[in-house]
Amino acid sequence: MGPIEEKLDLESDEDISFVLSPVRSKVHSFDFETTIVGSHADVVNSRALKRILMSPLRSIYIVLIKAKINLLLVFGPSAIFLHYFTRNHEWVFFLSLLGIIPLAERLGYTTEQLAFYTGPTVGGLLNATFGNATEMIISIYALKSGMIRVVQQSLLGSILSNMLLVLGCSFFSGGIANHKRVQKFNKAAALVNSGLLLMAVMGIMFPAVLHFTHTEIHFGKSELSLSRFSSCIMLVAYGSYLFFQLKSQHNLYRPVDELQGRDDEQQFSDEEEAPEITYWEAVGWLAILTSWISVLSAYLVDAIQGASDTLNMPVAFISVILLPIVGNAAEHASAIMFAMKDKLDLSLGVAIGSCTQISMFVIPFCVVVGWLMGQPMDLNFQLFETATLFVTVLVVAFMLQEGTSNYFKGLMLILCYLIVAASFFVHVDPSNGD
């Protein structure tokens, strides 16, 4: 027992000395530790300051440098330079188009980032709204310059581009990427949008029919009055649709995969997605990008007529085909990406939702803005354009009625868009004599 007790005493003495030694060292080195604590606080503060300073730099890198499409950003300042020093309209026009493409795509990206914080329904609405910001800005500048036909044709072209080209590319790419299964979407939501598009066709068709049948009470005035009245009704209908979508019947717009349940693997992959920029960074970039698009849009609109004359290209083709393809770059990229990820409801929300917003909000809004500006902007889009819109809405409505998609449906929509593009290339606009 003696050796064991001695061993325990030795271990206890060692433990005590081990415990007490740091205390003594702390007592003797108080000033030294104060210096260490102070230096540690400085390190923490410097890291926080560095994080604050690095956050904007990281945001600039993600938004303006990371994507390869941003290489086209240099064409925007180049267009402004050529506008003031050469007056070469065709180069100003094409460089402005190329400069707006990355801005429209980045606008779509920042809207998607903002959607992480607002939820899918509001996010889809924001994506459609800011995706159409380019068209709205171009339209307001053109309307201010009295180019009413450019406004009408560019907005019509945006609807045709979204319904045929964007939706067609989404169905085609989604069908190729997910060829082993049938892609499904919420048929009820698609039918509601189809109904709104048919209502928009009705609002646009009646002034044109009134004009070309010469059955107006007051020639030239009755169709303008009818257009302004119909525009107010369409704005009320779109406001009611937003209330129906966001508040009253928001469950109707839930994606099919949420209603039926997703696979665990796909659910896990969705949870891995996270925003790359903060909420306020996304809001700030939306303001910056929208402002820069508005600047370039002014130069683009000024160069349209000169580019048409120089290139011997109809203004109708430029307005209906070229301008909407550039303006819809954000929707095009987003819709294809969602379709390839088998998120077809989001693709439809971007493509068809954008068409609904343009036809039921942007076009009537431009009529009202023209009314305030003293410009005779009306809903008479001429007979050829109105017939094209009517047939397009019918084709897309038939494509959506089954609630499924495949690559062949997408291919048919793309081919229909090529027919429309060729038609406007040979079309002579009677109102401006292209």
Solvent accessible surface area in square Angstrom, and as a share of the most:
residue,aa,sasa,rsa
1,M,164,0.73
2,G,37,0.36
3,P,102,0.64
4,I,102,0.52
5,E,94,0.42
6,E,113,0.51
7,K,126,0.53
8,L,106,0.53
9,D,84,0.44
10,L,114,0.57
11,E,77,0.34
12,S,50,0.32
13,D,82,0.43
14,E,112,0.50
15,D,86,0.45
16,I,95,0.48
17,S,59,0.38
18,F,155,0.64
19,V,94,0.54
20,L,72,0.36
21,S,51,0.33
22,P,59,0.37
23,V,78,0.45
24,R,131,0.48
25,S,60,0.38
26,K,115,0.49
27,V,105,0.61
28,H,157,0.70
29,S,36,0.23
30,F,142,0.59
31,D,115,0.59
32,F,131,0.55
33,E,70,0.31
34,T,78,0.45
35,T,94,0.55
36,I,82,0.42
37,V,103,0.59
38,G,34,0.33
39,S,56,0.36
40,H,115,0.52
41,A,46,0.36
42,D,93,0.48
43,V,65,0.37
44,V,73,0.42
45,N,96,0.49
46,S,57,0.37
47,R,157,0.57
48,A,48,0.37
49,L,104,0.52
50,K,130,0.55
51,R,180,0.66
52,I,117,0.59
53,L,109,0.54
54,M,102,0.46
55,S,45,0.29
56,P,70,0.44
57,L,103,0.51
58,R,132,0.48
59,S,4,0.02
60,I,69,0.35
61,Y,112,0.43
62,I,11,0.06
63,V,0,0.00
64,L,56,0.28
65,I,109,0.55
66,K,107,0.45
67,A,24,0.18
68,K,178,0.75
69,I,53,0.27
70,N,12,0.06
71,L,141,0.70
72,L,48,0.24
73,L,37,0.18
74,V,95,0.54
75,F,60,0.25
76,G,0,0.00
77,P,72,0.45
78,S,42,0.27
79,A,0,0.00
80,I,36,0.18
81,F,118,0.49
82,L,39,0.19
83,H,25,0.11
84,Y,128,0.49
85,F,146,0.61
86,T,71,0.41
87,R,145,0.53
88,N,52,0.26
89,H,69,0.31
90,E,35,0.15
91,W,142,0.50
92,V,2,0.01
93,F,0,0.00
94,F,72,0.30
95,L,16,0.08
96,S,0,0.00
97,L,11,0.05
98,L,63,0.31
99,G,1,0.01
100,I,0,0.00
101,I,42,0.21
102,P,0,0.00
103,L,3,0.02
104,A,1,0.01
105,E,33,0.15
106,R,15,0.05
107,L,1,0.00
108,G,2,0.02
109,Y,30,0.11
110,T,0,0.00
111,T,1,0.00
112,E,30,0.13
113,Q,11,0.05
114,L,11,0.06
115,A,24,0.19
116,F,89,0.37
117,Y,97,0.37
118,T,48,0.28
119,G,24,0.23
120,P,88,0.56
121,T,44,0.26
122,V,59,0.34
123,G,3,0.03
124,G,20,0.20
125,L,35,0.18
126,L,38,0.19
127,N,7,0.04
128,A,4,0.03
129,T,51,0.30
130,F,52,0.22
131,G,1,0.01
132,N,0,0.00
133,A,13,0.10
134,T,0,0.00
135,E,8,0.04
136,M,35,0.16
137,I,24,0.12
138,I,6,0.03
139,S,0,0.00
140,I,58,0.30
141,Y,76,0.29
142,A,0,0.00
143,L,0,0.00
144,K,147,0.62
145,S,68,0.44
146,G,38,0.36
147,M,46,0.21
148,I,32,0.16
149,R,30,0.11
150,V,7,0.04
151,V,1,0.00
152,Q,3,0.02
153,Q,1,0.00
154,S,7,0.04
155,L,0,0.00
156,L,0,0.00
157,G,0,0.00
158,S,0,0.00
159,I,1,0.00
160,L,0,0.00
161,S,1,0.00
162,N,0,0.00
163,M,0,0.00
164,L,3,0.01
165,L,24,0.12
166,V,0,0.00
167,L,0,0.00
168,G,0,0.00
169,C,25,0.15
170,S,0,0.00
171,F,0,0.00
172,F,73,0.30
173,S,21,0.13
174,G,0,0.00
175,G,7,0.07
176,I,91,0.46
177,A,48,0.37
178,N,14,0.07
179,H,132,0.59
180,K,180,0.76
181,R,131,0.48
182,V,99,0.57
183,Q,4,0.02
184,K,109,0.46
185,F,6,0.02
186,N,15,0.08
187,K,91,0.39
188,A,41,0.32
189,A,13,0.10
190,A,5,0.04
191,L,87,0.44
192,V,46,0.26
193,N,15,0.07
194,S,9,0.06
195,G,38,0.36
196,L,20,0.10
197,L,5,0.03
198,L,71,0.35
199,M,57,0.26
200,A,1,0.01
201,V,4,0.03
202,M,98,0.44
203,G,9,0.09
204,I,0,0.00
205,M,51,0.23
206,F,108,0.45
207,P,0,0.00
208,A,0,0.00
209,V,65,0.37
210,L,44,0.22
211,H,44,0.20
212,F,75,0.31
213,T,74,0.43
214,H,137,0.61
215,T,88,0.51
216,E,24,0.11
217,I,152,0.77
218,H,114,0.51
219,F,135,0.56
220,G,37,0.36
221,K,142,0.60
222,S,25,0.16
223,E,10,0.04
224,L,32,0.16
225,S,69,0.44
226,L,57,0.28
227,S,0,0.00
228,R,45,0.16
229,F,133,0.55
230,S,17,0.11
231,S,0,0.00
232,C,55,0.33
233,I,80,0.41
234,M,4,0.02
235,L,49,0.24
236,V,101,0.58
237,A,20,0.16
238,Y,12,0.05
239,G,38,0.36
240,S,63,0.41
241,Y,20,0.08
242,L,45,0.22
243,F,127,0.53
244,F,69,0.29
245,Q,24,0.11
246,L,53,0.26
247,K,142,0.60
248,S,56,0.36
249,Q,92,0.41
250,H,90,0.40
251,N,90,0.46
252,L,51,0.25
253,Y,33,0.12
254,R,94,0.34
255,P,24,0.15
256,V,22,0.13
257,D,31,0.16
258,E,81,0.36
259,L,96,0.48
260,Q,132,0.59
261,G,53,0.51
262,R,68,0.25
263,D,102,0.53
264,D,121,0.62
265,E,146,0.66
266,Q,47,0.21
267,Q,91,0.40
268,F,127,0.53
269,S,51,0.33
270,D,34,0.18
271,E,127,0.57
272,E,113,0.51
273,E,70,0.32
274,A,66,0.52
275,P,52,0.33
276,E,62,0.28
277,I,3,0.01
278,T,71,0.42
279,Y,83,0.32
280,W,190,0.67
281,E,37,0.16
282,A,0,0.00
283,V,52,0.30
284,G,31,0.29
285,W,25,0.09
286,L,8,0.04
287,A,62,0.48
288,I,97,0.49
289,L,4,0.02
290,T,37,0.21
291,S,65,0.42
292,W,73,0.26
293,I,0,0.00
294,S,25,0.16
295,V,60,0.35
296,L,0,0.00
297,S,0,0.00
298,A,27,0.21
299,Y,31,0.12
300,L,0,0.00
301,V,3,0.02
302,D,81,0.42
303,A,1,0.01
304,I,0,0.00
305,Q,90,0.40
306,G,16,0.15
307,A,0,0.00
308,S,9,0.06
309,D,100,0.52
310,T,82,0.47
311,L,67,0.33
312,N,137,0.70
313,M,39,0.17
314,P,27,0.17
315,V,3,0.02
316,A,0,0.00
317,F,30,0.13
318,I,0,0.00
319,S,0,0.00
320,V,0,0.00
321,I,7,0.04
322,L,40,0.20
323,L,5,0.02
324,P,1,0.01
325,I,66,0.34
326,V,10,0.06
327,G,0,0.00
328,N,1,0.00
329,A,18,0.14
330,A,2,0.01
331,E,0,0.00
332,H,37,0.17
333,A,48,0.37
334,S,4,0.02
335,A,0,0.00
336,I,45,0.23
337,M,68,0.30
338,F,25,0.11
339,A,0,0.00
340,M,100,0.45
341,K,95,0.40
342,D,30,0.16
343,K,26,0.11
344,L,3,0.02
345,D,28,0.15
346,L,51,0.25
347,S,0,0.00
348,L,14,0.07
349,G,32,0.30
350,V,3,0.01
351,A,0,0.00
352,I,3,0.01
353,G,16,0.15
354,S,0,0.00
355,C,0,0.00
356,T,1,0.00
357,Q,10,0.04
358,I,0,0.00
359,S,2,0.01
360,M,0,0.00
361,F,61,0.25
362,V,1,0.00
363,I,0,0.00
364,P,0,0.00
365,F,61,0.25
366,C,1,0.00
367,V,0,0.00
368,V,35,0.20
369,V,22,0.13
370,G,0,0.00
371,W,121,0.42
372,L,148,0.73
373,M,82,0.37
374,G,62,0.60
375,Q,43,0.19
376,P,76,0.48
377,M,0,0.00
378,D,20,0.10
379,L,0,0.00
380,N,8,0.04
381,F,2,0.01
382,Q,28,0.12
383,L,102,0.51
384,F,76,0.31
385,E,1,0.00
386,T,5,0.03
387,A,52,0.40
388,T,22,0.13
389,L,3,0.02
390,F,76,0.32
391,V,85,0.49
392,T,6,0.03
393,V,3,0.01
394,L,64,0.32
395,V,42,0.24
396,V,2,0.01
397,A,22,0.17
398,F,136,0.57
399,M,25,0.11
400,L,1,0.00
401,Q,91,0.41
402,E,110,0.50
403,G,6,0.05
404,T,32,0.18
405,S,2,0.01
406,N,66,0.34
407,Y,107,0.41
408,F,114,0.47
409,K,20,0.09
410,G,0,0.00
411,L,64,0.32
412,M,64,0.29
413,L,0,0.00
414,I,34,0.17
415,L,88,0.44
416,C,41,0.24
417,Y,7,0.03
418,L,105,0.52
419,I,119,0.60
420,V,17,0.10
421,A,14,0.11
422,A,61,0.47
423,S,34,0.22
424,F,0,0.00
425,F,100,0.42
426,V,118,0.68
427,H,28,0.13
428,V,94,0.54
429,D,0,0.00
430,P,99,0.62
431,S,62,0.40
432,N,69,0.36
433,G,59,0.56
434,D,56,0.29
